[in-house]
């Protein structure tokens, strides 16, 4: 029987209550999202809390808040936060992000999200999985509206999406006044089509930063050296 938890170097993720378990997308975003001298971080749809915990480890001066709509995931993330070394800097709210954005007067300089991305497709009969996978509960438009409310003028919003969905998101973000800052293509192996994309967006006139790509595995099947270096502070095997 598989473990109900995932052990990192400095913290553990319990995930038996969560329909969607921790995956590569989350740890990539948690390792890549950044902003110099960040003080206030928000993780939208925190799930198990893994991204929030990675950011708490990386930014020791920052306070990290999570917001989660699904009840069991909220309970799980709350416990994971309490059991971590950074419990005093972590906070979580049980709410829809749309409501959270309308009722908070605080601002964040770094916002991250690994959002739902299946739109208009056959849903799982499991309500938890349906909420985690489909964007009915949080559309791209609602996500951008909320981020616009909560992001500081100098802040950055980072997210990960499949390449096709990211193409649509970039268009909506531009229409909403956001500027693309940086992007990474995620490839399983060198030479294959990218399966995911991580992008950051900011407000106002900004100069884009160099883009890049992350290759997960070597042709031999082992983990790529760049992927290992990215996650060496987190994963036990690295």
MDAnalysis code that builds the backbone (N, CA, C; Angstrom):
import MDAnalysis as mda
import numpy as np

u = mda.Universe.empty(714, n_residues=238, atom_resindex=np.repeat(np.arange(238), 3), trajectory=True)
u.add_TopologyAttr("name", ["N", "CA", "C"] * 238)
u.add_TopologyAttr("resid", np.arange(1, 239))
u.add_TopologyAttr("resname", ["UNK", "UNK", "UNK", "UNK", "UNK", "UNK", "UNK", "UNK", "UNK", "UNK", "UNK", "UNK", "UNK", "UNK", "UNK", "UNK", "UNK", "UNK", "UNK", "UNK", "UNK", "UNK", "UNK", "UNK", "UNK", "UNK", "UNK", "UNK", "UNK", "UNK", "UNK", "UNK", "UNK", "UNK", "UNK", "UNK", "UNK", "UNK", "UNK", "UNK", "UNK", "UNK", "UNK", "UNK", "UNK", "UNK", "UNK", "UNK", "UNK", "UNK", "UNK", "UNK", "UNK", "UNK", "UNK", "UNK", "UNK", "UNK", "UNK", "UNK", "UNK", "UNK", "UNK", "UNK", "UNK", "UNK", "UNK", "UNK", "UNK", "UNK", "UNK", "UNK", "UNK", "UNK", "UNK", "UNK", "UNK", "UNK", "UNK", "UNK", "UNK", "UNK", "UNK", "UNK", "UNK", "UNK", "UNK", "UNK", "UNK", "UNK", "UNK", "UNK", "UNK", "UNK", "UNK", "UNK", "UNK", "UNK", "UNK", "UNK", "UNK", "UNK", "UNK", "UNK", "UNK", "UNK", "UNK", "UNK", "UNK", "UNK", "UNK", "UNK", "UNK", "UNK", "UNK", "UNK", "UNK", "UNK", "UNK", "UNK", "UNK", "UNK", "UNK", "UNK", "UNK", "UNK", "UNK", "UNK", "UNK", "UNK", "UNK", "UNK", "UNK", "UNK", "UNK", "UNK", "UNK", "UNK", "UNK", "UNK", "UNK", "UNK", "UNK", "UNK", "UNK", "UNK", "UNK", "UNK", "UNK", "UNK", "UNK", "UNK", "UNK", "UNK", "UNK", "UNK", "UNK", "UNK", "UNK", "UNK", "UNK", "UNK", "UNK", "UNK", "UNK", "UNK", "UNK", "UNK", "UNK", "UNK", "UNK", "UNK", "UNK", "UNK", "UNK", "UNK", "UNK", "UNK", "UNK", "UNK", "UNK", "UNK", "UNK", "UNK", "UNK", "UNK", "UNK", "UNK", "UNK", "UNK", "UNK", "UNK", "UNK", "UNK", "UNK", "UNK", "UNK", "UNK", "UNK", "UNK", "UNK", "UNK", "UNK", "UNK", "UNK", "UNK", "UNK", "UNK", "UNK", "UNK", "UNK", "UNK", "UNK", "UNK", "UNK", "UNK", "UNK", "UNK", "UNK", "UNK", "UNK", "UNK", "UNK", "UNK", "UNK", "UNK", "UNK", "UNK", "UNK", "UNK", "UNK", "UNK", "UNK", "UNK", "UNK", "UNK", "UNK", "UNK"])
u.atoms.positions = np.array([
    [0.843, -1.202, 0.000],
    [0.000, 0.000, 0.000],
    [0.877, 1.250, 0.000],
    [0.571, 2.219, -0.877],
    [1.360, 3.433, -0.988],
    [1.187, 4.299, 0.252],
    [2.235, 5.079, 0.563],
    [2.146, 5.986, 1.695],
    [1.087, 7.050, 1.448],
    [0.445, 7.495, 2.514],
    [-0.540, 8.571, 2.407],
    [0.131, 9.937, 2.523],
    [1.456, 9.947, 2.545],
    [2.187, 11.200, 2.689],
    [3.359, 11.231, 1.721],
    [3.934, 12.426, 1.541],
    [5.147, 12.590, 0.753],
    [6.132, 13.364, 1.609],
    [7.315, 12.780, 1.801],
    [8.323, 13.373, 2.675],
    [9.304, 14.221, 1.875],
    [9.400, 15.494, 2.223],
    [10.411, 16.383, 1.670],
    [11.577, 16.477, 2.653],
    [12.615, 17.200, 2.284],
    [13.777, 17.322, 3.161],
    [13.455, 18.064, 4.453],
    [12.578, 19.065, 4.377],
    [12.302, 19.869, 5.568],
    [10.854, 19.813, 6.040],
    [9.989, 19.138, 5.316],
    [8.589, 19.046, 5.728],
    [7.934, 17.824, 5.093],
    [6.762, 17.509, 5.588],
    [6.000, 16.366, 5.076],
    [4.616, 16.831, 4.618],
    [4.160, 16.227, 3.511],
    [2.819, 16.500, 2.995],
    [1.942, 15.278, 3.222],
    [0.945, 15.414, 4.086],
    [-0.103, 14.401, 4.202],
    [-1.139, 14.693, 3.127],
    [-1.610, 13.657, 2.428],
    [-2.519, 13.915, 1.312],
    [-3.650, 12.901, 1.183],
    [-3.936, 12.171, 2.259],
    [-4.978, 11.155, 2.176],
    [-6.375, 11.746, 2.026],
    [-6.581, 12.996, 2.438],
    [-7.900, 13.627, 2.330],
    [-8.119, 14.298, 0.974],
    [-7.053, 14.513, 0.225],
    [-7.138, 15.287, -1.013],
    [-7.386, 14.389, -2.218],
    [-8.372, 14.767, -3.039],
    [-8.676, 13.998, -4.244],
    [-7.514, 14.057, -5.233],
    [-6.948, 15.234, -5.411],
    [-5.822, 15.402, -6.314],
    [-4.531, 15.421, -5.504],
    [-3.716, 14.400, -5.712],
    [-2.478, 14.279, -4.946],
    [-1.414, 15.232, -5.490],
    [-0.400, 15.430, -4.680],
    [0.711, 16.268, -5.076],
    [1.382, 15.710, -6.320],
    [1.740, 16.588, -7.266],
    [2.365, 16.130, -8.499],
    [3.497, 17.039, -8.936],
    [4.039, 16.727, -10.113],
    [5.180, 17.466, -10.648],
    [4.859, 18.934, -10.866],
    [3.643, 19.230, -11.355],
    [3.278, 20.623, -11.621],
    [3.464, 21.489, -10.382],
    [2.988, 20.998, -9.251],
    [3.045, 21.776, -8.014],
    [4.484, 22.043, -7.583],
    [5.320, 21.016, -7.603],
    [6.690, 21.217, -7.121],
    [7.495, 22.094, -8.080],
    [7.205, 22.020, -9.375],
    [7.878, 22.909, -10.323],
    [7.525, 24.364, -10.047],
    [6.240, 24.632, -9.853],
    [5.822, 26.006, -9.571],
    [6.388, 26.482, -8.239],
    [6.373, 25.609, -7.244],
    [6.913, 25.976, -5.939],
    [8.396, 26.289, -5.969],
    [9.121, 25.657, -6.886],
    [10.562, 25.871, -6.984],
    [10.931, 27.053, -7.875],
    [10.070, 27.388, -8.855],
    [10.412, 28.425, -9.827],
    [9.880, 29.810, -9.481],
    [8.693, 29.897, -8.906],
    [8.082, 31.204, -8.644],
    [8.976, 32.030, -7.725],
    [9.198, 33.279, -8.104],
    [10.080, 34.097, -7.280],
    [9.812, 35.585, -7.491],
    [10.211, 36.340, -6.517],
    [10.234, 37.798, -6.565],
    [11.194, 38.246, -5.479],
    [12.152, 39.091, -5.840],
    [13.144, 39.548, -4.866],
    [12.472, 40.263, -3.697],
    [12.900, 39.948, -2.507],
    [12.461, 40.615, -1.274],
    [10.954, 40.521, -1.047],
    [10.361, 39.417, -1.442],
    [8.923, 39.256, -1.223],
    [8.608, 39.140, 0.264],
    [7.496, 39.746, 0.665],
    [7.076, 39.746, 2.071],
    [5.726, 39.079, 2.283],
    [4.846, 39.149, 1.275],
    [3.500, 38.595, 1.393],
    [3.209, 37.730, 0.173],
    [2.893, 36.445, 0.416],
    [2.680, 35.472, -0.654],
    [1.294, 34.865, -0.506],
    [0.604, 34.682, -1.638],
    [-0.703, 34.028, -1.646],
    [-0.676, 32.846, -2.599],
    [-1.148, 31.689, -2.127],
    [-1.284, 30.480, -2.947],
    [-2.774, 30.230, -3.169],
    [-3.236, 30.390, -4.402],
    [-4.653, 30.252, -4.743],
    [-4.963, 28.793, -5.041],
    [-5.922, 28.223, -4.312],
    [-6.245, 26.806, -4.475],
    [-5.116, 25.953, -3.940],
    [-4.798, 26.135, -2.675],
    [-3.563, 25.572, -2.116],
    [-3.542, 24.048, -2.061],
    [-4.715, 23.385, -2.069],
    [-4.738, 21.921, -2.068],
    [-4.083, 21.343, -0.824],
    [-3.067, 20.527, -1.010],
    [-2.329, 19.965, 0.128],
    [-1.487, 21.004, 0.853],
    [-1.238, 22.136, 0.191],
    [-0.382, 23.170, 0.763],
    [1.064, 23.075, 0.335],
    [1.379, 22.189, -0.596],
    [2.780, 21.943, -0.937],
    [3.465, 23.178, -1.512],
    [2.799, 23.916, -2.402],
    [3.434, 25.099, -2.988],
    [3.686, 26.148, -1.910],
    [2.696, 26.372, -1.061],
    [2.851, 27.338, 0.028],
    [4.017, 26.964, 0.937],
    [4.163, 25.684, 1.233],
    [5.246, 25.233, 2.107],
    [6.608, 25.386, 1.438],
    [6.693, 25.098, 0.154],
    [7.949, 25.297, -0.561],
    [8.345, 26.769, -0.561],
    [7.368, 27.646, -0.742],
    [7.663, 29.077, -0.746],
    [8.035, 29.570, 0.651],
    [7.411, 29.007, 1.675],
    [7.790, 29.359, 3.047],
    [9.235, 28.957, 3.327],
    [9.666, 27.833, 2.784],
    [11.053, 27.395, 2.942],
    [12.006, 28.322, 2.188],
    [11.617, 28.712, 0.975],
    [12.502, 29.511, 0.124],
    [12.603, 30.967, 0.564],
    [11.526, 31.497, 1.136],
    [11.491, 32.922, 1.496],
    [11.263, 33.067, 3.005],
    [12.319, 32.982, 3.795],
    [12.188, 32.932, 5.260],
    [11.655, 34.211, 5.891],
    [11.621, 35.317, 5.154],
    [11.102, 36.572, 5.699],
    [9.644, 36.807, 5.325],
    [9.068, 35.920, 4.535],
    [7.723, 36.157, 4.002],
    [6.645, 35.452, 4.819],
    [5.472, 36.046, 4.834],
    [4.270, 35.392, 5.331],
    [3.560, 34.783, 4.130],
    [3.057, 33.560, 4.303],
    [2.455, 32.823, 3.193],
    [1.021, 32.462, 3.554],
    [0.099, 32.869, 2.713],
    [-1.320, 32.582, 2.917],
    [-1.814, 31.650, 1.815],
    [-2.694, 30.733, 2.174],
    [-3.348, 29.866, 1.206],
    [-4.846, 30.074, 1.260],
    [-5.520, 29.868, 0.133],
    [-6.982, 29.895, 0.097],
    [-7.440, 28.636, -0.630],
    [-8.431, 27.947, -0.060],
    [-8.881, 26.656, -0.600],
    [-10.395, 26.529, -0.428],
    [-11.102, 26.180, -1.507],
    [-12.556, 26.064, -1.467],
    [-13.026, 24.695, -0.987],
    [-12.272, 23.638, -1.290],
    [-12.738, 22.277, -0.999],
    [-12.457, 21.939, 0.468],
    [-13.474, 21.462, 1.180],
    [-13.407, 21.324, 2.634],
    [-12.319, 20.365, 3.096],
    [-12.224, 19.184, 2.472],
    [-11.239, 18.205, 2.916],
    [-9.809, 18.660, 2.622],
    [-9.614, 19.303, 1.488],
    [-8.288, 19.841, 1.182],
    [-7.916, 20.939, 2.176],
    [-8.882, 21.766, 2.545],
    [-8.639, 22.814, 3.544],
    [-8.177, 22.209, 4.869],
    [-8.852, 21.151, 5.320],
    [-8.472, 20.479, 6.568],
    [-7.059, 19.912, 6.454],
    [-6.769, 19.294, 5.297],
    [-5.456, 18.681, 5.091],
    [-4.346, 19.731, 5.088],
    [-4.548, 20.799, 4.341],
    [-3.531, 21.843, 4.267],
    [-3.318, 22.509, 5.622],
    [-4.405, 22.706, 6.359],
    [-4.295, 23.290, 7.701],
    [-3.371, 22.454, 8.579],
    [-3.545, 21.133, 8.540],
    [-2.697, 20.250, 9.330],
    [-1.256, 20.257, 8.832],
    [-1.069, 20.255, 7.513],
    [0.285, 20.301, 6.965],
    [0.998, 21.592, 7.358],
    [0.271, 22.698, 7.381],
    [0.863, 23.963, 7.815],
    [1.268, 23.891, 9.288],
    [0.370, 23.361, 10.116],
    [0.642, 23.291, 11.560],
    [1.820, 22.385, 11.888],
    [2.020, 21.359, 11.081],
    [3.091, 20.402, 11.339],
    [4.436, 20.842, 10.767],
    [4.476, 21.963, 10.070],
    [5.696, 22.402, 9.392],
    [6.559, 23.274, 10.302],
    [7.828, 23.471, 9.941],
    [8.700, 24.351, 10.731],
    [8.313, 25.824, 10.629],
    [7.426, 26.172, 9.692],
    [7.100, 27.583, 9.435],
    [5.661, 27.913, 9.816],
    [5.116, 27.174, 10.769],
    [3.698, 27.337, 11.135],
    [3.356, 28.776, 11.531],
    [4.326, 29.502, 12.093],
    [4.052, 30.870, 12.541],
    [3.919, 31.854, 11.377],
    [4.354, 31.443, 10.192],
    [4.283, 32.339, 9.027],
    [3.244, 31.880, 8.001],
    [2.497, 30.842, 8.323],
    [1.531, 30.269, 7.388],
    [0.105, 30.500, 7.870],
    [-0.780, 30.754, 6.920],
    [-2.186, 31.008, 7.240],
    [-3.036, 30.468, 6.093],
    [-4.241, 29.983, 6.399],
    [-5.106, 29.445, 5.355],
    [-6.548, 29.860, 5.601],
    [-7.269, 30.136, 4.509],
    [-8.688, 30.470, 4.570],
    [-9.488, 29.458, 3.768],
    [-10.646, 29.071, 4.307],
    [-11.572, 28.176, 3.606],
    [-12.582, 29.053, 2.886],
    [-12.379, 29.271, 1.587],
    [-13.238, 30.185, 0.837],
    [-13.025, 30.000, -0.653],
    [-14.025, 30.412, -1.426],
    [-13.839, 30.546, -2.866],
    [-12.926, 31.743, -3.109],
    [-12.046, 31.635, -4.083],
    [-11.108, 32.729, -4.323],
    [-11.836, 34.016, -4.695],
    [-12.934, 33.897, -5.434],
    [-13.690, 35.091, -5.817],
    [-14.135, 35.864, -4.580],
    [-14.632, 35.145, -3.569],
    [-15.065, 35.795, -2.326],
    [-13.875, 36.341, -1.543],
    [-12.807, 35.566, -1.508],
    [-11.598, 35.986, -0.797],
    [-11.083, 37.314, -1.354],
    [-11.038, 37.419, -2.681],
    [-10.502, 38.629, -3.312],
    [-11.351, 39.860, -3.010],
    [-12.653, 39.663, -2.868],
    [-13.564, 40.786, -2.640],
    [-13.584, 41.251, -1.189],
    [-13.179, 40.389, -0.277],
    [-13.333, 40.698, 1.151],
    [-12.014, 40.950, 1.871],
    [-10.899, 40.950, 1.154],
    [-9.602, 41.194, 1.785],
    [-9.042, 42.535, 1.326],
    [-8.542, 43.322, 2.277],
    [-7.919, 44.589, 1.906],
    [-6.397, 44.493, 1.870],
    [-5.845, 43.324, 2.229],
    [-4.399, 43.142, 2.171],
    [-3.960, 42.916, 0.721],
    [-2.713, 43.244, 0.446],
    [-2.130, 43.050, -0.877],
    [-0.955, 42.077, -0.773],
    [-0.681, 41.401, -1.881],
    [0.403, 40.423, -1.940],
    [1.376, 40.816, -3.049],
    [2.676, 40.635, -2.779],
    [3.652, 40.930, -3.823],
    [4.024, 39.698, -4.640],
    [3.647, 38.516, -4.169],
    [3.843, 37.291, -4.949],
    [2.594, 36.427, -4.806],
    [1.938, 36.143, -5.929],
    [0.755, 35.286, -5.952],
    [1.042, 34.117, -6.880],
    [0.670, 32.916, -6.456],
    [0.907, 31.720, -7.261],
    [-0.377, 30.907, -7.358],
    [-0.473, 30.116, -8.438],
    [-1.622, 29.220, -8.564],
    [-1.305, 28.085, -9.524],
    [-1.734, 26.890, -9.116],
    [-1.756, 25.714, -9.983],
    [-3.244, 25.430, -10.211],
    [-3.876, 26.187, -11.129],
    [-5.341, 26.224, -11.180],
    [-5.951, 25.048, -11.926],
    [-7.278, 24.853, -11.762],
    [-7.986, 23.852, -12.572],
    [-7.958, 24.281, -14.034],
    [-7.951, 23.299, -14.950],
    [-7.811, 23.693, -16.351],
    [-8.695, 22.934, -17.322],
    [-9.491, 21.966, -16.883],
    [-10.396, 21.281, -17.799],
    [-11.690, 22.075, -17.889],
    [-12.002, 22.595, -19.052],
    [-13.203, 23.406, -19.226],
    [-14.144, 22.740, -20.212],
    [-15.389, 22.510, -19.775],
    [-16.397, 21.977, -20.680],
    [-16.215, 20.523, -21.030],
    [-15.423, 19.776, -20.256],
    [-15.212, 18.368, -20.529],
    [-15.978, 17.518, -19.525],
    [-16.064, 16.214, -19.806],
    [-16.777, 15.286, -18.936],
    [-16.176, 15.329, -17.540],
    [-17.028, 15.504, -16.550],
    [-16.560, 15.640, -15.177],
    [-16.517, 14.307, -14.455],
    [-15.641, 14.230, -13.474],
    [-15.590, 13.075, -12.598],
    [-16.807, 13.099, -11.680],
    [-17.391, 11.918, -11.376],
    [-18.488, 11.886, -10.405],
    [-18.024, 12.224, -8.991],
    [-16.736, 12.168, -8.757],
    [-16.155, 12.539, -7.469],
    [-16.102, 14.068, -7.388],
    [-16.879, 14.655, -6.489],
    [-16.970, 16.111, -6.395],
    [-15.621, 16.749, -6.106],
    [-14.824, 16.122, -5.228],
    [-13.510, 16.673, -4.908],
    [-12.641, 16.756, -6.155],
    [-12.594, 15.669, -6.934],
    [-11.782, 15.675, -8.146],
    [-12.321, 16.668, -9.164],
    [-13.646, 16.758, -9.250],
    [-14.251, 17.691, -10.186],
    [-13.831, 19.119, -9.869],
    [-13.882, 19.498, -8.588],
    [-13.458, 20.838, -8.194],
    [-11.981, 21.056, -8.477],
    [-11.172, 20.052, -8.241],
    [-9.725, 20.202, -8.402],
    [-9.317, 20.304, -9.865],
    [-10.075, 19.654, -10.765],
    [-9.648, 19.558, -12.157],
    [-10.345, 20.534, -13.102],
    [-11.575, 20.919, -12.815],
    [-12.361, 21.721, -13.743],
    [-12.434, 23.170, -13.305],
    [-12.496, 24.069, -14.321],
    [-12.455, 25.494, -14.002],
    [-13.830, 26.113, -13.787],
    [-14.875, 25.286, -13.636],
    [-16.206, 25.834, -13.364],
    [-16.208, 26.656, -12.076],
    [-15.463, 26.205, -11.072],
    [-15.428, 26.886, -9.786],
    [-14.534, 28.122, -9.811],
    [-13.581, 28.159, -10.726],
    [-12.681, 29.306, -10.837],
    [-12.242, 29.441, -12.293],
    [-12.944, 30.279, -13.043],
    [-12.609, 30.492, -14.446],
    [-11.343, 31.335, -14.553],
    [-10.731, 31.321, -15.733],
    [-9.542, 32.141, -15.944],
    [-9.866, 33.624, -15.756],
    [-11.047, 34.039, -16.187],
    [-11.446, 35.440, -16.027],
    [-11.565, 35.809, -14.553],
    [-12.214, 34.940, -13.762],
    [-12.346, 35.202, -12.323],
    [-10.988, 35.204, -11.630],
    [-10.114, 34.305, -12.067],
    [-8.770, 34.245, -11.495],
    [-8.040, 35.566, -11.709],
    [-8.094, 36.080, -12.932],
    [-7.422, 37.339, -13.240],
    [-8.041, 38.521, -12.505],
    [-9.366, 38.539, -12.398],
    [-10.028, 39.620, -11.669],
    [-9.580, 39.653, -10.209],
    [-9.503, 38.475, -9.592],
    [-9.080, 38.405, -8.203],
    [-7.628, 38.794, -8.013],
    [-6.773, 38.320, -8.910],
    [-5.354, 38.666, -8.823],
    [-5.168, 40.171, -8.984],
    [-5.917, 40.772, -9.894],
    [-5.827, 42.217, -10.098],
    [-6.181, 42.977, -8.818],
    [-7.132, 42.450, -8.050],
    [-7.528, 43.074, -6.788],
    [-6.435, 42.968, -5.719],
    [-5.714, 41.847, -5.712],
    [-4.840, 41.525, -4.579],
    [-3.354, 41.747, -4.822],
    [-2.931, 41.870, -6.068],
    [-1.504, 41.980, -6.384],
    [-1.034, 43.430, -6.258],
    [0.118, 43.628, -5.616],
    [0.703, 44.964, -5.542],
    [1.159, 45.407, -6.929],
    [1.397, 46.701, -7.067],
    [1.800, 47.244, -8.367],
    [3.141, 46.679, -8.828],
    [3.997, 46.340, -7.887],
    [5.316, 45.800, -8.233],
    [5.365, 44.280, -8.130],
    [4.235, 43.659, -7.835],
    [4.211, 42.224, -7.597],
    [4.175, 41.390, -8.864],
    [4.266, 40.063, -8.668],
    [4.213, 39.109, -9.774],
    [3.214, 38.003, -9.465],
    [2.535, 37.564, -10.515],
    [1.623, 36.427, -10.440],
    [2.199, 35.299, -11.280],
    [2.440, 34.144, -10.648],
    [2.989, 32.969, -11.319],
    [1.937, 31.867, -11.361],
    [1.849, 31.173, -12.499],
    [0.957, 30.014, -12.567],
    [1.475, 29.016, -13.582],
    [0.940, 27.790, -13.489],
    [1.280, 26.712, -14.410],
    [0.001, 26.206, -15.060],
    [0.061, 25.988, -16.386],
    [-1.077, 25.488, -17.154],
    [-0.560, 24.646, -18.317],
    [-1.405, 23.768, -18.880],
    [-1.056, 23.143, -20.147],
    [-0.844, 24.229, -21.207],
    [-0.044, 23.933, -22.216],
    [0.345, 24.943, -23.202],
    [-0.865, 25.574, -23.884],
    [-1.849, 24.774, -24.270],
    [-3.025, 25.310, -24.961],
    [-3.800, 26.271, -24.070],
    [-4.018, 25.883, -22.814],
    [-4.745, 26.745, -21.889],
    [-3.952, 28.012, -21.563],
    [-2.620, 27.889, -21.512],
    [-1.800, 29.066, -21.239],
    [-1.895, 30.074, -22.379],
    [-2.039, 29.593, -23.600],
    [-2.179, 30.498, -24.739],
    [-3.414, 31.387, -24.566],
    [-4.520, 30.785, -24.158],
    [-5.739, 31.548, -23.890],
    [-5.539, 32.487, -22.708],
    [-4.875, 31.988, -21.668],
    [-4.668, 32.809, -20.474],
    [-3.834, 34.047, -20.800],
    [-2.822, 33.902, -21.626],
    [-1.993, 35.052, -22.002],
    [-2.831, 36.133, -22.673],
    [-3.747, 35.712, -23.543],
    [-4.618, 36.669, -24.231],
    [-5.499, 37.409, -23.235],
    [-6.122, 36.658, -22.319],
    [-6.976, 37.276, -21.309],
    [-6.176, 38.187, -20.381],
    [-4.976, 37.747, -20.024],
    [-4.134, 38.550, -19.138],
    [-3.769, 39.883, -19.792],
    [-3.423, 39.843, -21.059],
    [-3.084, 41.077, -21.781],
    [-4.282, 42.011, -21.841],
    [-5.459, 41.453, -22.103],
    [-6.679, 42.260, -22.149],
    [-7.003, 42.876, -20.795],
    [-6.540, 42.228, -19.730],
    [-6.807, 42.703, -18.367],
    [-5.725, 43.643, -17.846],
    [-4.748, 43.960, -18.695],
    [-3.713, 44.906, -18.310],
    [-2.467, 44.300, -17.704],
    [-2.348, 42.976, -17.750],
    [-1.150, 42.316, -17.237],
    [-0.100, 42.190, -18.335],
    [1.152, 42.188, -17.913],
    [2.278, 42.075, -18.834],
    [3.024, 40.779, -18.543],
    [3.254, 39.977, -19.586],
    [4.018, 38.737, -19.435],
    [5.457, 39.073, -19.075],
    [5.952, 38.469, -17.986],
    [7.297, 38.751, -17.513],
    [8.297, 37.654, -17.846],
    [7.894, 36.424, -17.640],
    [8.824, 35.311, -17.820],
    [8.025, 34.050, -18.093],
    [8.598, 33.129, -18.870],
    [7.898, 31.875, -19.152],
    [8.891, 30.727, -19.286],
    [8.450, 29.568, -18.832],
    [9.234, 28.341, -18.923],
    [8.374, 27.265, -19.574],
    [8.916, 26.621, -20.592],
    [8.270, 25.454, -21.181],
    [8.734, 24.211, -20.435],
    [7.801, 23.322, -20.124],
    [8.115, 22.093, -19.392],
    [8.023, 20.922, -20.360],
    [9.146, 20.250, -20.591],
    [9.183, 19.102, -21.502],
    [9.534, 17.840, -20.722],
    [8.881, 16.738, -21.069],
    [9.229, 15.466, -20.438],
    [10.649, 15.057, -20.803],
    [10.995, 15.241, -22.084],
    [12.346, 14.933, -22.579],
    [12.724, 15.958, -23.636],
    [14.010, 16.111, -23.888],
    [14.473, 17.040, -24.915],
    [13.897, 16.640, -26.270],
    [13.417, 17.622, -27.013],
    [12.927, 17.363, -28.357],
    [11.455, 17.031, -28.463],
    [10.788, 16.731, -27.352],
    [9.354, 16.434, -27.407],
    [8.568, 17.721, -27.158],
    [7.319, 17.722, -27.582],
    [6.483, 18.906, -27.384],
    [6.312, 19.194, -25.894],
    [6.315, 20.453, -25.513],
    [6.111, 20.794, -24.099],
    [4.707, 20.420, -23.649],
    [4.578, 19.975, -22.394],
    [3.267, 19.583, -21.881],
    [2.665, 20.628, -20.953],
    [3.502, 21.450, -20.361],
    [3.050, 22.491, -19.453],
    [3.866, 23.758, -19.700],
    [3.355, 24.855, -19.176],
    [4.072, 26.120, -19.251],
    [3.879, 26.871, -17.937],
    [4.958, 27.421, -17.428],
    [4.913, 28.269, -16.242],
    [5.203, 29.700, -16.673],
    [4.329, 30.622, -16.295],
    [4.490, 32.021, -16.681],
    [4.320, 32.929, -15.472],
    [4.944, 34.091, -15.555],
    [4.715, 35.129, -14.550],
    [4.211, 36.384, -15.245],
    [3.322, 37.099, -14.546],
    [2.696, 38.309, -15.079],
    [2.773, 39.411, -14.033],
    [2.937, 40.641, -14.513],
    [2.937, 41.792, -13.629],
    [2.065, 42.898, -14.184],
    [1.977, 43.989, -13.444],
    [1.188, 45.139, -13.862],
    [2.098, 46.228, -14.419],
    [1.529, 47.099, -15.251],
    [2.250, 48.271, -15.715],
    [3.302, 47.966, -16.761],
    [4.161, 48.951, -17.009],
    [5.216, 48.818, -18.014],
    [6.421, 48.121, -17.405],
    [6.734, 46.963, -17.929],
    [7.857, 46.173, -17.434],
    [8.627, 45.603, -18.613],
    [9.891, 45.325, -18.366],
    [10.715, 44.663, -19.375],
    [10.694, 43.164, -19.115],
    [10.297, 42.367, -20.116],
    [10.287, 40.909, -19.922],
    [11.682, 40.386, -19.599],
    [11.725, 39.340, -18.785],
    [12.980, 38.693, -18.434],
    [13.211, 37.483, -19.337],
    [14.457, 36.993, -19.408],
    [14.737, 35.840, -20.271],
    [13.863, 34.639, -19.923],
    [13.434, 33.938, -20.967],
    [12.622, 32.740, -20.779],
    [13.512, 31.508, -20.821],
    [12.930, 30.359, -20.520],
    [13.713, 29.136, -20.520],
    [12.840, 27.917, -20.639],
    [13.444, 26.763, -20.419],
    [12.689, 25.518, -20.434],
    [13.234, 24.588, -19.359],
    [12.372, 23.710, -18.906],
    [12.739, 22.695, -17.923],
    [12.508, 21.335, -18.562],
    [13.548, 20.521, -18.622],
    [13.441, 19.153, -19.140],
    [13.465, 18.208, -17.945],
    [12.461, 17.356, -17.859],
    [12.305, 16.525, -16.672],
    [13.202, 15.296, -16.670],
    [13.378, 14.658, -17.834],
    [14.108, 13.387, -17.856],
    [15.111, 13.317, -18.999],
    [16.161, 12.553, -18.763],
    [17.130, 12.234, -19.805],
    [16.545, 11.180, -20.742],
    [17.190, 10.984, -21.887],
    [16.741, 9.953, -22.822],
    [16.789, 8.569, -22.187],
    [17.691, 8.384, -21.232],
    [17.835, 7.095, -20.547],
    [16.701, 6.817, -19.566],
    [15.924, 7.852, -19.236],
    [14.830, 7.693, -18.280],
    [15.117, 8.289, -16.919],
    [16.384, 8.602, -16.650],
    [16.725, 9.227, -15.375],
    [16.350, 10.700, -15.355],
    [16.329, 11.283, -14.172],
    [15.972, 12.693, -14.068],
    [17.062, 13.578, -14.662],
    [16.651, 14.598, -15.389],
    [17.572, 15.535, -16.013],
    [18.306, 16.335, -14.935],
    [19.552, 16.686, -15.198],
    [20.369, 17.386, -14.215],
    [19.760, 18.732, -13.834],
    [19.154, 19.436, -14.787],
    [18.543, 20.732, -14.480],
    [17.351, 20.570, -13.539],
    [16.588, 19.507, -13.742],
    [15.443, 19.219, -12.874],
    [15.929, 18.869, -11.468],
    [16.998, 18.091, -11.407],
    [17.583, 17.746, -10.108],
    [18.072, 18.998, -9.370],
    [18.754, 19.867, -10.087],
    [19.281, 21.077, -9.453],
    [18.158, 21.984, -8.955],
    [17.072, 22.035, -9.718],
    [15.943, 22.878, -9.338],
    [15.312, 22.420, -8.028],
    [15.272, 21.101, -7.818],
    [14.553, 20.541, -6.672],
    [15.461, 19.938, -5.603],
    [16.760, 20.192, -5.697],
    [17.698, 19.549, -4.774],
    [17.505, 19.979, -3.321],
    [16.929, 21.151, -3.090],
    [16.693, 21.602, -1.716],
    [15.419, 21.020, -1.118],
    [14.666, 20.268, -1.936],
    [13.361, 19.782, -1.488],
    [13.221, 18.264, -1.472],
    [13.625, 17.602, -2.552],
    [13.362, 16.170, -2.688],
    [14.487, 15.333, -2.092],
    [14.137, 14.308, -1.355],
    [15.115, 13.475, -0.656],
    [16.083, 12.796, -1.613],
    [15.600, 12.332, -2.751],
    [16.440, 11.589, -3.687],
    [17.391, 12.483, -4.461],
    [17.214, 13.792, -4.367],
    [18.045, 14.713, -5.136],
    [19.140, 15.335, -4.269],
])
